[in-house]
Amino acid sequence: MKELAEIKKILSEVLSENRSPDKEFLTVDEAAEIMGVARSHIYRLTSEKRIPFSKPGGKRVMIRRRDFLKWLETNRVKSQSEVTSEVEQFMKNSRRTGRKPLKR
């Protein structure tokens, strides 16, 4: 019976959080949780206008999920295999293919 009570408690906590991945807007807490940073870091990013956000009614900071995830993808560092693949593709499509190398 003790286990059942504990399961009910956990379930009610999960349901009360109301953190659906389908939500269009994130709170500062949710954005911080996704990034794994403190709330203060998200507030700093908004005050520096480094991430897009809204303040409906001039009070609470809300961040559109789609914009936030897109922002997270900016300045992505490519893996070594991605860079190698791009170089090979560039060399394959280079206009200088078949020509003699330039003399320096």
Secondary structure as GFF3:
##gff-version 3
##sequence-region A 1 104
A	DSSP	alpha_helix	2	17	.	.	.	ID=ss1
A	DSSP	beta_strand	25	26	.	.	.	ID=ss2
A	DSSP	alpha_helix	28	35	.	.	.	ID=ss3
A	DSSP	alpha_helix	39	47	.	.	.	ID=ss4
A	DSSP	three_ten_helix	56	58	.	.	.	ID=ss5
A	DSSP	beta_strand	63	64	.	.	.	ID=ss6
A	DSSP	alpha_helix	65	73	.	.	.	ID=ss7
A	DSSP	alpha_helix	80	93	.	.	.	ID=ss8
###
